[in-house]
Amino acid sequence: MPEIVLPTKGIQDEINKNVGSNADASSPTGSIHAKLKDIKGSLMDQIKPIRAASGQASSSSDVNVISITGKGRLHHAVLSTFVSTENCYLTVKIDGAIVYYGRDGNTNSISGLIGTDFISGSGASAILQVLSAAQYGSTQYRPFTTNFLATYPQTSLQAASVLLKDPIKFNNSLQVTIKTSDAGGTAYGMVLYDLG
């Protein structure tokens, strides 16, 4: 039978110092356990669940789709309408400042701050995930064209979309409102965001 040689006390102490224990605090320069906790914490800070909010408005008074305080990122804020005139409006405020103020283009139009992650395809075959009017609160895919593109921030009340490659950070607050001045018309709003 082969002889088993145990490491010396000095070698054991060095291994324990470098490997550490599960009780070690998170540290980018500490033991292996501490470094793994630090990596896990960094990854968890970047991976936040995306939350959704939706709303509808049938009057000329602003209706909150979402109004929150705190910090986070806005991924997507869209206005969808099923009326034939251009009288539905979307306003997005980040940290109290208006960063988007726009209106619908026409029947079945979509406008707003649109996260490119929510667009599939390109050109005439592009589709965008939006609210379904028939089943309020659910989503569907609808044709999406990039005919009316604007740059961020967009506050000139036009029927335009801003394509967001990256989410917009907010430090203090996020508020998204919708309204319509069409008799019998309804504006639908959808917001995707994360907190933290």
Backbone torsions as a table, in degrees:
resi	resn	phi	psi	omega
1	MET	NA	135.9	-178.4
2	PRO	-69.5	153.5	-179.4
3	GLU	-81.8	134.6	177.0
4	ILE	-95.7	125.0	180.0
5	VAL	-111.0	120.3	178.7
6	LEU	-86.0	145.8	178.7
7	PRO	-66.7	155.0	178.7
8	THR	-68.8	165.4	178.8
9	LYS	-57.3	-40.6	179.2
10	GLY	-62.9	-41.2	178.8
11	ILE	-68.8	-40.9	177.5
12	GLN	-60.9	-43.5	178.9
13	ASP	-62.5	-40.6	-179.8
14	GLU	-65.8	-42.0	177.4
15	ILE	-62.4	-47.8	179.8
16	ASN	-60.3	-39.0	179.9
17	LYS	-65.4	-43.0	-177.4
18	ASN	-76.4	-39.6	179.2
19	VAL	-78.7	-42.2	-179.8
20	GLY	74.6	-164.0	178.4
21	SER	-133.4	168.3	-179.6
22	ASN	-63.7	-18.6	179.9
23	ALA	-80.9	-9.2	-179.9
24	ASP	-62.9	140.2	176.8
25	ALA	-72.6	154.7	177.7
26	SER	-60.0	131.7	179.8
27	SER	-160.0	134.2	177.8
28	PRO	-74.2	-11.2	-177.8
29	THR	-121.4	4.4	-176.1
30	GLY	-87.3	-148.9	-178.8
31	SER	-68.9	174.0	177.9
32	ILE	-59.9	-43.2	177.2
33	HIS	-59.5	-44.4	-179.5
34	ALA	-64.4	-41.3	179.5
35	LYS	-66.2	-40.6	177.8
36	LEU	-62.9	-40.2	176.7
37	LYS	-63.7	-38.8	179.1
38	ASP	-65.0	-43.6	177.9
39	ILE	-63.1	-44.2	179.2
40	LYS	-60.2	-44.4	179.3
41	GLY	-62.0	-41.5	178.7
42	SER	-63.9	-42.2	179.2
43	LEU	-66.7	-41.7	-179.3
44	MET	-66.0	-30.6	176.2
45	ASP	-65.9	-29.6	-177.9
46	GLN	-88.8	-22.1	-178.1
47	ILE	-103.8	101.3	-179.6
48	LYS	-120.2	142.0	178.9
49	PRO	-66.9	137.5	176.2
50	ILE	-82.8	130.6	-179.3
51	ARG	-107.1	155.9	-179.4
52	ALA	-124.5	145.5	172.3
53	ALA	-138.0	145.1	179.0
54	SER	-144.5	158.3	179.3
55	GLY	-161.9	169.9	177.0
56	GLN	-140.8	150.6	-179.8
57	ALA	-133.2	136.8	177.9
58	SER	-125.4	20.2	179.9
59	SER	-142.2	175.0	-179.1
60	SER	-86.0	5.1	174.9
61	SER	-89.1	140.6	177.6
62	ASP	-61.6	133.8	175.6
63	VAL	-116.8	127.5	178.3
64	ASN	-71.1	124.4	167.2
65	VAL	-82.2	-39.8	175.1
66	ILE	-157.0	144.4	174.4
67	SER	-148.4	106.0	-176.3
68	ILE	-133.0	153.9	171.9
69	THR	-110.8	150.7	-177.4
70	GLY	125.6	-169.1	179.9
71	LYS	-117.6	156.4	-178.9
72	GLY	174.1	-156.9	-179.7
73	ARG	-138.6	136.7	175.5
74	LEU	-94.2	123.6	-179.5
75	HIS	-96.8	-29.6	-166.0
76	HIS	-167.6	129.6	172.4
77	ALA	-143.3	109.5	-174.5
78	VAL	-125.7	152.0	173.6
79	LEU	-110.8	128.8	178.0
80	SER	-127.6	137.5	-177.2
81	THR	-139.3	158.4	-179.0
82	PHE	-130.3	31.3	176.5
83	VAL	-114.5	164.3	-171.3
84	SER	-93.6	-3.2	179.3
85	THR	-109.4	177.4	-174.4
86	GLU	-107.3	55.0	-174.1
87	ASN	-124.0	31.0	172.4
88	CYS	-114.6	139.6	-169.3
89	TYR	-130.0	147.0	177.6
90	LEU	-128.0	130.4	176.0
91	THR	-125.7	131.1	177.2
92	VAL	-120.9	124.7	176.1
93	LYS	-116.2	130.1	175.5
94	ILE	-116.9	123.8	-179.2
95	ASP	51.0	39.4	175.7
96	GLY	85.7	-9.5	-178.0
97	ALA	-103.9	137.1	177.1
98	ILE	-72.4	122.4	178.7
99	VAL	-112.3	-14.3	175.1
100	TYR	-148.6	130.0	172.7
101	TYR	-142.0	110.1	-175.2
102	GLY	-147.9	175.5	-178.8
103	ARG	-132.5	169.8	177.1
104	ASP	-74.3	161.5	179.9
105	GLY	-92.4	-45.3	-179.8
106	ASN	-176.5	-167.1	-179.5
107	THR	-52.8	134.7	178.3
108	ASN	61.3	24.0	-178.7
109	SER	-84.6	162.3	177.8
110	ILE	-134.1	133.7	174.6
111	SER	-146.1	163.7	178.5
112	GLY	136.2	-161.4	176.8
113	LEU	-94.3	108.3	-169.4
114	ILE	-111.7	117.2	176.7
115	GLY	-69.8	126.0	-177.5
116	THR	-63.8	-18.7	176.7
117	ASP	-66.1	-16.6	-176.8
118	PHE	-101.2	9.1	177.4
119	ILE	-108.7	130.0	176.1
120	SER	-111.8	138.7	179.2
121	GLY	80.4	-171.5	179.9
122	SER	-152.3	167.1	178.1
123	GLY	59.9	-140.7	-176.8
124	ALA	-67.2	-18.4	-178.4
125	SER	-97.9	8.3	-179.3
126	ALA	-68.6	142.1	175.4
127	ILE	-130.9	151.8	-175.8
128	LEU	-129.5	138.3	176.9
129	GLN	-78.0	122.7	-178.9
130	VAL	-140.4	175.5	175.4
131	LEU	-67.4	146.2	174.6
132	SER	-95.0	126.1	178.5
133	ALA	-71.2	-35.6	-177.4
134	ALA	-66.8	-37.0	179.7
135	GLN	-125.9	82.4	-174.1
136	TYR	-54.3	134.1	178.6
137	GLY	98.7	-19.6	176.2
138	SER	-92.9	176.3	178.9
139	THR	-121.9	159.5	175.3
140	GLN	-147.8	171.0	175.4
141	TYR	-103.6	133.2	-178.2
142	ARG	-128.4	153.2	176.4
143	PRO	-57.6	143.9	-179.6
144	PHE	-139.7	126.8	176.5
145	THR	-118.0	155.1	-177.7
146	THR	-105.7	38.1	-179.0
147	ASN	-67.7	-36.2	-174.1
148	PHE	-116.3	79.0	-179.2
149	LEU	-100.3	141.9	177.4
150	ALA	-126.7	171.5	176.7
151	THR	-102.8	156.6	179.9
152	TYR	-86.9	136.8	-6.8
153	PRO	-78.0	155.6	-178.0
154	GLN	-123.6	109.0	-175.9
155	THR	-128.7	20.5	-172.6
156	SER	-98.9	17.9	178.1
157	LEU	47.6	62.3	173.1
158	GLN	-126.0	164.1	177.8
159	ALA	-81.3	84.2	-173.8
160	ALA	-141.4	155.5	175.6
161	SER	-118.3	147.5	173.7
162	VAL	-113.7	122.7	178.3
163	LEU	-85.3	126.0	-178.6
164	LEU	-104.2	111.5	175.1
165	LYS	-73.3	-37.5	178.6
166	ASP	-123.9	151.1	177.2
167	PRO	-62.8	156.5	177.7
168	ILE	-95.0	125.7	-179.6
169	LYS	-79.4	141.5	169.6
170	PHE	-127.3	141.5	-176.3
171	ASN	-101.7	-29.7	-174.9
172	ASN	-122.4	-38.0	-175.6
173	SER	-160.9	158.1	174.2
174	LEU	-138.6	128.1	175.5
175	GLN	-137.0	130.2	177.0
176	VAL	-128.1	124.6	179.5
177	THR	-124.9	155.0	175.8
178	ILE	-134.7	157.7	174.5
179	LYS	-162.2	166.7	175.6
180	THR	-141.8	147.4	173.3
181	SER	-111.6	9.7	177.0
182	ASP	-83.2	127.5	174.7
183	ALA	-65.7	124.2	179.8
184	GLY	78.7	0.4	179.0
185	GLY	-89.0	159.3	178.0
186	THR	-135.5	133.3	174.7
187	ALA	-102.1	138.3	178.7
188	TYR	-117.4	134.1	178.7
189	GLY	-123.4	144.0	176.0
190	MET	-137.6	133.8	-179.1
191	VAL	-127.7	134.9	172.3
192	LEU	-120.8	130.9	-173.7
193	TYR	-153.9	169.0	169.3
194	ASP	-134.4	163.2	-177.2
195	LEU	-116.6	154.9	172.7
196	GLY	112.7	NA	NA
